[in-house]
Amino acid sequence: MNMVLVQPVVAIIAGILILVIPRLLNYIVAIYLIIIGIMGLV
């Protein structure tokens, strides 16, 4: 799977998890930003 397909799937899963457990929002955003930052440096 390439990144074009992975990001929308991750976004859908994250959205569902946030609706079920709103407390996860902070963790999901933090993990997402860290991953995007690491990929930007590499």
N, C-alpha and C positions, 0 to 999 in steps of 0.2 A: 504494500500500500504506500502510495506516495503522500506527501504532505497536503496536496490539494484535497485528497479524500479524507485524510485523518482529522483535520481541523474541524470540519462541520460535524463529524460524528462525535468528537470530543465535546463540542459546544452543546450538542443535543443532550448528551449524557449529563454534562455539568448542569444544564438548565433543569433537567428532571430532578437531579439530586438537590438542587437549590430549592425547588418547589417542595420537595418532601422534607428536607432538613435545612431550613434557612440559615442555621448556624454554620453550615459548611461553606457559605459564600466567601468568608474571609480566607479560609484555607485554599479554596479552589482558585480564587483570584491571585493569591500569593504564589501558589505553585505554578500557575499559568505564566505569571510575569517572570518568575525565575527561569522557567524553561525557555521562554522567548528570548530573554537576555542571554542565556548560555548559547542558544542557537545563533544569535546575532554576533557573538564573539567568535564563534567557530566557523 
